[in-house]
Each structure stands twice: as C-alpha cells, then as structure tokens.
C-alpha cells in the first residue's frame, strides 16, 4: 500500500506503508487520510536533521492527542509489539505524548535524518520511496526555534494526502 503527500509549493512525497508491521497504526492513518482530515493542515514542526511533523489541529503541535477516546495502541517494542520499522531517513511514524505509549492519534512525522533513538519507542509504519528532495526542502525552512518545537515561520500546507 502506498500514499502520496502533496505539499503546496514544494511537491510530492510517496511512501510505502507497512500494515504487516503496524496494522492498527496504518488503519488509523488511512482512516484520517480517507476522511480528508489532513488536507489543508500544515507541517507544524520542521526540525532539520531530525523530523518534520504534521497533522496537528490548527497547525499547533501542542494540540496533540487531546481526545483520549481516539487514541490508538502504540505498536513498538517498548509497548510489547514487535515492529522492525527503523527510524531512518524517510521513515513515517506516529507522534504521541511522552507520558503515554497509547496516545497516538492524528499527528505523524517523517524522519529527516536517521533517528535510531526513536526505534522501539514510536510506531514506524512506512518508508519514503520518492521525494527526498521535498523532505530536504521542508526541513530547511526557517522556524521560530527549539522553544516552539521548531514551528515554521511560514507553515507549509499539506494540499492532500491520498492512498494509492
């Protein structure tokens, strides 16, 4: 299964999704994609050499996971689930709170540079196969800095995410 993330003014990134490694996570992501939830939201965190993050309500990373009833089980080793997806450049994974392994919902991130410290602690559910130059462009945009979780000064807008 593949998905394409189209970002206005930047271009497209294509991912292979891995339901065999993270079935709950992929099903949840596909549900949000098919509902059109992500269309028009932005990349709310652009942390060069680490991750870019999207899917936040009102493009505010701090709105992550406010509705517990929509949260899903974290599919990663620290939560008792074997998931071999590594957080290498181009991996797509679910964001969650630090406090709860089972707090992922709508926010996701793409790894800009290898971030193995996330392996076993976050639910990787796919890998980029096209669009690495778009990832680099997004990660290089100016931000307000670490005190804002690298909120971009001009938020790049996700025009559309589609399941292919």
N, C-alpha and C positions, 0 to 999 in steps of 0.2 A: 504494500500500500504506500502511495506517495502523496505528498501535499506540496503545494506551492504557496509561498508567502510573497505577496506583491506589495512593495513599499513605494508610495508616491514619490517621484523624483529620484529614486535610487535604482529600482529594478527588482528582479525576482530571485528568490532563493528556493531551491527544490530539495525536499527531504524524503528519505526512505523512512517510513515508520515501522516500528518493530512490535506488533501486537503479541508476538510469541514470547517476548521478554517482559513486557509491561502491558498486559491486556486491559486492566482497569484504567490505566493512565491513557492509553491510546483511545479507548472507548470514550472517555471523558473529553479528551481534546477534540475528537471527531464530532461529538455532540455540540460543543461550543462552536466549532467551525461551521457545521451544517446549519446552525441557528443564525449565523451571520454575526454573532456576538463580537468577534474581533474586528470586523470591517469598520474602519473609521477610528479605531483606537490607535494609540501610538506606541512607539518604543520608549518606555518611560525610564529606562536605565541603559546607559551606554558606557560601560566600563571597559575601556581599551585594555587589551591584553588579558581580559578576564571573561566577561559575558555581556550580552545585550539582552534586555528583558522587556517583554510586552504583555499585553492582556490585562492591564490594570484598569479598573473602573475609574473614569475621569482622568486617566493617564497619571494617576498618583500611586506610586509604589506602596505607599503606606495604607492603601485601602485593601491590601492583600488579605484575603480569607476572612472577611467579616461575617460571613454566613456559614456557620459550622455545619448545618444540615446538608450543604452541597459539597463538603469536603470528601476527598477520596483517600483510600488506604495508600500509604507511601510504599511503592514497590521497589525496595532497595534492601541491601544486606543488613544494615543496622536495624531494620524493621522486620527482619525474618523472611525476606523474599530474595531469592537468588535472581540477580539481574546483571548480566555480563556487559551491559552497555557502559562503555567508559566515557568519561567527560573529556574527550579530546576535541580539538578544533572542529567546529561544525556540529557537534552533538546538540540535540534538542532535549530539554529536560524540564520537569515541573518545578516551579518555585513553591516554597512552603515557609511557614514560620519556623523560627529556631526552636520554639517551645514544643511543637507537636509534629511527630513524624507523619501523622494522618491529617494534615492540614492543607494539602494541595487542593486547588480548585480551578481557577481560571488563568492565573499568571504562569508564564513559561519563559524559559531563557534559552539562548543559543550560546554555546561556548566559543569565544573568540580565539583564545589560545589555550592549549592543554591545561586543564584544571583538575588533576587527579585527586586533589584533596576533597573533591565532591563525590568521587566514586564511593559507592556503598552507602551514601547518605542522602542522595537525591535520585529521583526516578528518571533516569535517562530513558527516552522512548523512541529515539530515531537518530539519523545521521544525515547531514547535508551531503548532497551529491552534485549540486550545481549552485553557483552563486557566491563563491567565496570572496570574490572581489566586492560584492554588495555588502557582505558581512564586514569586510575591512573598512569600507566607506562609512557604514553606520557607526562602527566602533570608534572611528576617528572624529566624529562630530564633537564640537565644543559642548562642555557640560558645566554645571554650577559647582562641580567638585564632589569629593567624597562625603561631605557633610549632608548632601542631598541624595546620596546613593547614586551619584553621577547622573542626575536628571539633566537631559539635554536642554540647552538654551532654546533651540527650535526643535520641537518634538517631531521626529519623522513619523508620518502616518501610515499605518497598515491599511492599504486600499482594500485588500481582500486576501483571505486565506481560503484555498479550495482543496478538497480531497480529489486526487486524480484517479 
